[in-house]
Amino acid sequence: MTIQPEGEDLRKATKWISDERLDNPGASLTNLVEQACAKFDLSPKDAEFLLRFFAKKD
């Protein structure tokens, strides 16, 4: 296990969701956020941030 700066997983999740949405524009944002939370071990607070962040972009 490597030590990462605080917030690095959230940045990786944001990039991953952005890439997934480009590859599959019809994908559900909620499902992508759930997958990102599992993949990057994010908290419910992080999930809420991601949902708000991408909702603003739409």
C-alpha positions in Angstrom: 0.0 0.0 0.0 1.3 3.4 -0.9 0.6 6.6 1.0 -1.2 9.2 -1.1 -1.9 12.9 -0.5 -5.3 13.6 1.0 -7.9 13.9 -1.7 -5.9 12.0 -4.3 -8.4 9.2 -4.5 -11.2 11.8 -5.0 -9.3 13.3 -7.8 -8.8 9.9 -9.4 -12.5 9.1 -9.0 -13.4 12.4 -10.6 -11.2 11.7 -13.6 -12.5 8.1 -13.8 -16.1 9.3 -13.9 -15.3 11.9 -16.5 -13.7 9.3 -18.7 -16.5 6.8 -18.2 -19.1 9.5 -19.2 -17.2 10.3 -22.3 -17.1 6.6 -23.3 -20.7 6.0 -22.3 -22.7 9.2 -22.3 -25.9 7.4 -21.3 -24.5 5.9 -18.1 -26.3 6.7 -14.9 -24.3 9.2 -12.8 -25.5 7.6 -9.6 -24.2 4.2 -10.8 -20.9 5.7 -11.8 -20.5 7.4 -8.4 -21.3 4.2 -6.6 -18.7 2.3 -8.7 -16.1 5.0 -8.1 -16.7 4.9 -4.4 -16.1 1.2 -4.4 -13.1 1.4 -6.7 -11.4 4.3 -4.9 -12.6 3.5 -1.3 -14.4 6.8 -0.9 -16.7 8.0 1.9 -20.4 8.8 1.7 -19.3 12.5 2.0 -17.1 12.1 -1.1 -20.0 10.4 -3.0 -22.2 13.4 -2.2 -19.5 15.8 -3.4 -19.1 13.8 -6.7 -22.9 13.8 -7.3 -23.1 17.6 -6.8 -20.0 18.3 -8.8 -21.2 16.4 -11.9 -24.8 17.6 -11.5 -23.4 21.2 -11.8 -21.5 20.3 -14.9 -24.6 19.0 -16.6 
